[in-house]
Every structure is written in structure tokens, then in C-alpha cells.
Amino acid sequence: MPTGVALRDVRQQLFEAAERVLLRDGANGLTSRAVTAEAGVAKGVLHRHFEDFDAFLAELAQERVARLEGQAAALRGSAGTGSVDGNLTEALIVLFDPVAVAMVGLVIFRDELRARLRQSRPAPGIPVLTDAAAMIAAYLNEECELGRIAADADVDALALSLIGAGHMLFAGREGVAPEPEEVGKVVNAVIADVVQRRLL
């Protein structure tokens, strides 16, 4: 098997194992030994493919951020269709899946991981959440241009409010996600003003 294919398969296997360990045992339980045991590979495999464990975790987090790009494109594509609150509610539910919520906790928990992520993504704030806020802001900007929210809406502040509130809703629930109606209620509270002022 070509080296590139084998390497990619092993890396993906390790990433998937890390996500399972993170969900089951939390940030404290996520160690290189736990990951390789979960993946069913020799202990040295991880260190053959990554500089150290924090480098592995940084790539794991970056892969999660890369998934946001597809979600961001889909969300921007929904601008002008459905309802603004419905689109945002669905986006938050997809965004804050259990792995993403656990990943945010991991980034907050590990100082070295946060430092490594900031080397490649120097934006202020918490990596992953900052990228999610940018995704929401880009969508809101599209809706603003389409006239579905007030022209003077502060889309960056709205995005931060939605991401912060969304994280609070989904975090610490032990795998039990809030009901869509609960998410929608929060979304409506955040965007009510800019939707109403658009109608004036």
C-alpha cells in the first residue's frame, strides 16, 4: 500500500479514536496511551506520525475547524430561504454536536493546545468557537444584504451572542442535546430586534 494512503488511514483512525475517548472520558482522560489503545494500534504509532501529543491534538482540532467550512458554505447558501431564525437554529444544532462541544472543552483545558492553534489561527478568542462565530457572522451579513434583517445590524456582535448562548445551551448536558424549540427560543431572543427593525 502506498505510504500516503497508509499514513492517511492511520491518522484518521487515531482522530476517530481520540474523539471517542474525548466523548467517553473527557479532556482529563484523553492521553496518547488512551488514544492508541482505543485505536487498537501500538503505543509508538501516534508519535511516528506526530511531533508530540499536543501536535496531534492541534491537528485534531484543525480537522474539526475544517469541517466548519462545509457547514459555513451550506449556511450561507440558505440565506434568503426559509426563515432567519430557523436557519440559525439548525446551524447551531449541527454546529454543537457532542464532539464539537467536547473539543471546545479540550481547547479550554489544554494551554499548550490553545497556543499551538493560535500559531496558525491568530484570531482572538477560543479557537473553534471563534471560527464558528465567523461562520454565523458571514451568514448574517448575507441576510443583511438581502434585507431580511436590519441594514445596521452588528452581525459580529450577534454572531458572538449566538455562539456564546449556543455553547451554554449544549455544554454540560452529558450527551443529551437541548430540544430544537429551546435552541430556537434563544435564537429568537438574540435576533428579535434586528428582525423587527427590518419590518419598520
Salt bridges, closest charged atoms under 4 A:
GLU19 OE2 - ARG64 NH2 3.91
GLU19 OE2 - ARG67 NH2 3.20
ASP25 OD2 - ARG24 NH2 3.34
GLU38 OE2 - ARG20 NE 2.86
GLU38 OE1 - ARG24 NH1 3.02
GLU51 OE1 - ARG116 NH1 3.98
ASP52 OD2 - ARG116 NH2 2.70
ASP54 OD1 - ARG110 NH2 3.12
GLU59 OE1 - ARG11 NH2 2.10
GLU63 OE1 - ARG67 NH2 3.33
ASP97 OD2 - ARG64 NH1 2.93
ASP111 OD1 - ARG114 NH2 2.51
GLU112 OE2 - ARG116 NE 3.10
ASP131 OD1 - ARG121 NH2 2.53
GLU143 OE1 - ARG148 NE 2.82
ASP152 OD1 - ARG197 NH1 2.62
GLU182 OE2 - ARG173 NH2 2.91
ASP193 OD2 - ARG197 NE 2.90
